[in-house]
């Protein structure tokens, strides 16, 4: 599969996944656990059949390392989805997760003793400022939406602050997991499909701790209004249909990113994922009419400007433009 096809998979899969997740969260804001479980189960089954050949293929990277990675991955996935239950709007959720560059840089400096150029530090400052602006504006909206009672407003704000704390923790944990993966790949080589399988298979027993909540939402999903599945013509509860779409699009999204990492430079992958997040954000605002003020737009623009600066897109464009001119001069 070529680069163009992989980019299409990322945009179609990831953007559709955000839409289906918002449809689920609007009906049941606390449905994060059942969504995470369904995604993990589907990807684990696919990996068990096609990657491990039904358990016949042994892992290249020792299982003990996957256990550490899986603990972090499971924690990040559950917390990110569960945060939607704490007054976190989907646009803020997406913007906050766009701050992964900050967390990666901070932990890279602390753990790997890395040093960066001035432009990298400027980009991180921009991303931090953008997220700060959007977070403050969202906090004001939480207060305005709960003006009826001072006690209710305070409780809503506290729930929102817990949600922000959860997203911050997940952001840092995700960055730490990325550094751990980097050290593993340097030692054992890149085995992304294998890591994808074990990251989704090993955490499955952990969902037993969330079984009551998952069962609770299964019951609610089954009681939702019936809907006809396109093409097939079958009738099923609409929430199960949304969940099915979410699981499939999550798989398409992850597969697209995996193909990109094997065929493109990391700069290209980062740029594609960044543009995908931006389109998802715009669609969420326009289609679902999510509250988004002028300050939110300013914060969003600053976040993505900082991200593009970090990936040195402008320098790459200039180099590409200088390339033909340099060749012409040499030919002369």
C-alpha positions in Angstrom: 0.0 0.0 0.0 1.4 3.4 -1.0 1.8 6.6 0.9 -1.2 8.3 -0.6 -3.5 5.4 0.4 -2.0 5.5 3.9 -2.8 9.2 4.2 -6.4 8.6 3.0 -6.7 5.9 5.7 -5.5 8.2 8.4 -7.8 11.1 7.4 -10.9 8.9 6.8 -10.4 6.6 9.7 -9.3 9.0 12.4 -11.8 11.8 11.4 -14.7 9.3 11.3 -13.6 7.8 14.6 -13.8 11.3 16.3 -17.3 11.7 14.9 -18.5 8.3 16.1 -16.9 8.9 19.5 -18.7 12.3 19.9 -22.1 10.6 18.9 -21.5 8.1 21.6 -20.4 10.6 24.2 -23.3 12.9 23.6 -25.8 10.2 24.5 -23.7 8.6 27.3 -20.9 10.8 28.5 -19.5 8.0 30.7 -19.2 5.4 27.9 -15.4 5.6 27.6 -14.8 2.2 29.2 -17.0 0.2 26.9 -15.6 2.1 23.9 -12.0 1.4 25.0 -12.8 -2.3 25.7 -14.4 -2.8 22.3 -11.4 -1.2 20.5 -8.9 -3.3 22.4 -10.9 -6.5 21.8 -11.2 -6.0 18.1 -7.6 -5.1 17.5 -6.4 -7.9 19.8 -8.5 -10.5 17.8 -7.2 -9.2 14.5 -3.6 -9.3 15.7 -4.0 -12.8 17.2 -5.1 -14.1 13.9 -2.9 -12.2 11.4 0.2 -11.2 13.5 0.8 -14.1 15.9 -0.8 -16.7 13.6 -3.1 -17.8 16.3 -0.3 -17.9 18.9 2.2 -19.9 16.8 4.6 -16.9 16.3 6.7 -16.0 19.3 7.3 -12.3 20.2 10.7 -10.7 19.2 10.6 -8.3 22.2 10.4 -10.0 25.6 7.0 -10.2 27.2 8.2 -8.5 30.4 8.9 -5.3 28.4 5.4 -5.5 26.8 3.9 -5.8 30.3 5.5 -2.4 31.3 4.4 -0.8 28.0 0.9 -2.2 28.2 0.4 -0.9 31.8 1.1 2.6 30.5 -0.9 2.2 27.3 -3.9 0.8 29.1 -3.8 3.6 31.7 -3.6 6.3 29.0 -6.4 4.9 26.9 -8.8 4.4 29.8 -8.1 7.9 31.3 -8.4 9.7 28.0 -11.8 8.2 27.3 -13.0 8.4 30.9 -12.1 12.1 31.0 -15.1 12.8 28.8 -17.3 12.1 31.8 -15.9 15.2 33.7 -17.4 18.1 31.7 -14.6 17.9 29.1 -15.9 19.1 25.7 -14.7 17.2 22.6 -12.9 20.2 21.0 -10.9 20.8 24.3 -10.2 17.1 24.5 -8.6 17.2 21.0 -6.7 20.4 21.6 -5.3 19.1 24.9 -4.1 15.9 23.3 -2.4 18.0 20.6 0.0 19.0 23.3 1.9 15.7 23.2 4.9 17.5 21.7 5.3 19.4 25.0 5.2 16.3 27.1 7.6 14.5 24.8 10.1 17.3 24.9 10.0 17.8 28.7 10.4 14.1 29.4 13.1 13.8 26.7 15.1 16.5 28.4 14.6 15.0 31.9 15.0 11.3 31.1 17.1 11.1 27.9 19.1 14.3 28.6 18.3 15.6 25.1 18.9 19.2 24.0 16.9 21.1 21.4 17.3 24.1 19.2 15.8 27.5 20.0 13.0 27.0 17.4 12.0 23.8 19.2 11.7 25.6 22.6 9.7 28.4 20.8 7.3 25.9 19.3 6.7 24.3 22.7 6.0 27.7 24.3 3.5 28.4 21.5 1.7 25.0 22.0 1.7 25.5 25.8 0.2 29.0 25.4 -2.4 27.8 22.9 -3.6 25.0 25.2 -3.6 27.4 28.2 -5.9 29.9 26.3 -8.3 27.2 25.3 -8.4 25.7 28.8 -9.1 29.0 30.5 -11.9 29.8 28.0 -13.4 26.4 28.5 -13.3 26.9 32.3 -15.3 30.2 31.9 -17.9 28.3 29.8 -18.3 25.7 32.5 -19.0 28.5 35.0 -21.5 30.3 32.7 -23.3 27.0 31.9 -23.9 26.4 35.7 -24.9 29.9 36.8 -28.2 28.6 38.3 -26.7 27.7 41.6 -23.4 28.6 43.2 -23.0 25.1 44.6 -23.9 23.4 41.3 -21.4 25.7 39.5 -18.7 24.9 42.0 -19.3 21.2 41.7 -19.3 21.4 37.9 -16.0 23.3 37.9 -14.4 20.8 40.3 -15.4 17.9 38.0 -14.0 19.9 35.1 -10.7 20.4 36.9 -10.5 16.7 37.7 -11.0 16.0 33.9 -8.1 18.4 33.1 -5.9 16.7 35.7 -6.7 13.3 34.1 -5.9 14.6 30.6 -2.6 16.1 31.9 -1.6 12.8 33.5 -2.5 10.8 30.4 -0.5 13.3 28.3 2.7 12.8 30.4 2.2 9.0 30.7 1.8 8.8 26.9 5.1 10.7 26.4 6.8 8.4 28.9 5.5 5.4 27.0 6.9 6.9 23.8 10.3 7.2 25.3 10.1 3.6 26.6 9.1 2.4 23.1 12.0 4.3 21.6 14.5 2.6 23.9 13.0 -0.8 23.1 13.1 -0.3 19.4 16.7 0.7 19.6 17.6 -2.5 21.4 15.4 -5.0 19.6 14.5 -3.3 16.3 11.1 -1.9 15.1 8.2 -4.4 15.5 5.2 -2.1 15.3 2.6 -4.7 14.4 3.8 -6.9 17.2 3.7 -4.0 19.7 0.2 -3.1 18.4 -1.1 -6.6 19.1 0.4 -7.0 22.6 -0.6 -3.4 23.6 -4.2 -4.4 23.0 -4.1 -8.1 24.0 -2.4 -8.1 27.3 -4.6 -5.4 29.0 -7.8 -7.3 28.3 -8.0 -8.9 31.8 -7.7 -5.4 33.2 -11.2 -4.6 31.9 -12.6 -7.0 34.6 -12.1 -4.1 37.0 -14.4 -2.1 34.8 -16.9 -4.9 34.1 -19.8 -3.4 36.1 -19.6 -0.1 34.2 -19.2 -1.9 30.9 -22.2 -4.1 31.6 -24.2 -1.1 32.7 -23.6 0.6 29.3 -24.2 -2.6 27.4 -27.7 -2.6 28.9 -28.2 1.1 28.0 -26.9 0.6 24.5 -29.3 -2.3 23.9 -32.2 -0.1 25.0 -31.4 2.6 22.5 -33.5 3.4 19.4 -33.3 0.9 16.6 -31.5 1.8 13.4 -31.0 0.1 10.0 -27.4 -0.8 9.1 -26.6 0.6 5.6 -26.0 -1.9 2.8 -26.6 -4.9 5.1 -30.2 -3.9 5.9 -30.1 -5.4 9.4 -31.8 -3.5 12.3 -29.8 -2.9 15.5 -29.8 -0.5 18.4 -28.2 2.8 17.2 -25.7 3.0 20.0 -24.3 -0.4 19.1 -24.1 0.8 15.5 -22.1 3.9 16.6 -19.8 1.7 18.6 -19.3 -0.7 15.7 -18.4 2.3 13.4 -16.1 3.6 16.2 -14.2 0.3 16.5 -13.7 -0.2 12.7 -12.6 3.4 12.2 -10.2 3.2 15.1 -8.6 0.2 13.5 -8.4 1.9 10.1 -6.9 5.0 11.8 -4.2 2.9 13.6 -3.4 0.9 10.5 -3.0 4.0 8.4 -0.6 5.6 11.0 1.4 2.3 11.1 1.7 2.2 7.3 2.9 5.8 7.3 5.6 5.2 9.8 7.0 2.4 7.6 6.9 4.4 4.4 7.4 8.0 5.4 9.8 10.1 7.4 8.7 11.0 10.9 8.2 14.6 9.8 5.6 13.6 7.3 3.8 11.4 9.8 3.7 14.2 12.4 2.4 16.7 9.8 -0.3 14.3 8.5 -1.5 13.5 12.1 -1.5 17.2 13.0 -3.5 18.2 9.9 -5.9 15.3 10.7 -6.4 16.7 14.2 -7.1 20.1 12.9 -9.8 18.8 10.4 -11.4 16.7 13.1 -11.6 19.8 15.4 -13.1 21.9 12.7 -15.7 19.2 11.8 -16.6 18.7 15.5 -17.2 22.5 15.9 -19.2 22.9 12.6 -21.3 19.7 12.6 -22.0 19.3 16.4 -22.2 23.1 17.0 -19.8 22.9 19.9 -19.2 26.2 21.7 -16.1 27.8 20.3 -15.3 31.4 20.9 -12.8 33.7 19.1 -10.3 33.0 21.9 -10.6 29.3 21.2 -9.8 29.9 17.6 -6.7 32.0 18.7 -5.6 29.2 21.0 -6.1 26.5 18.3 -4.2 28.5 15.7 -1.3 29.0 18.2 -1.3 25.2 19.0 -1.0 24.2 15.4 1.5 27.0 14.5 3.7 25.7 17.3 3.3 22.1 16.1 4.2 23.0 12.5 7.2 25.0 13.8 8.3 22.0 15.8 8.2 19.7 12.8 10.2 22.3 10.8 7.8 22.2 7.9 8.8 25.7 6.7 12.5 24.7 6.6 11.6 21.6 4.6 9.5 23.6 2.1 12.4 26.1 1.7 14.9 23.3 1.1 12.6 21.7 -1.4 12.2 25.0 -3.3 16.0 25.6 -3.2 16.7 22.1 -4.5 15.7 22.7 -8.1 17.5 26.0 -8.2 20.7 24.5 -6.8 20.6 21.8 -9.4 20.1 24.3 -12.2 23.2 26.3 -11.0 25.3 23.2 -10.9 24.2 22.2 -14.4 25.3 25.7 -15.7 
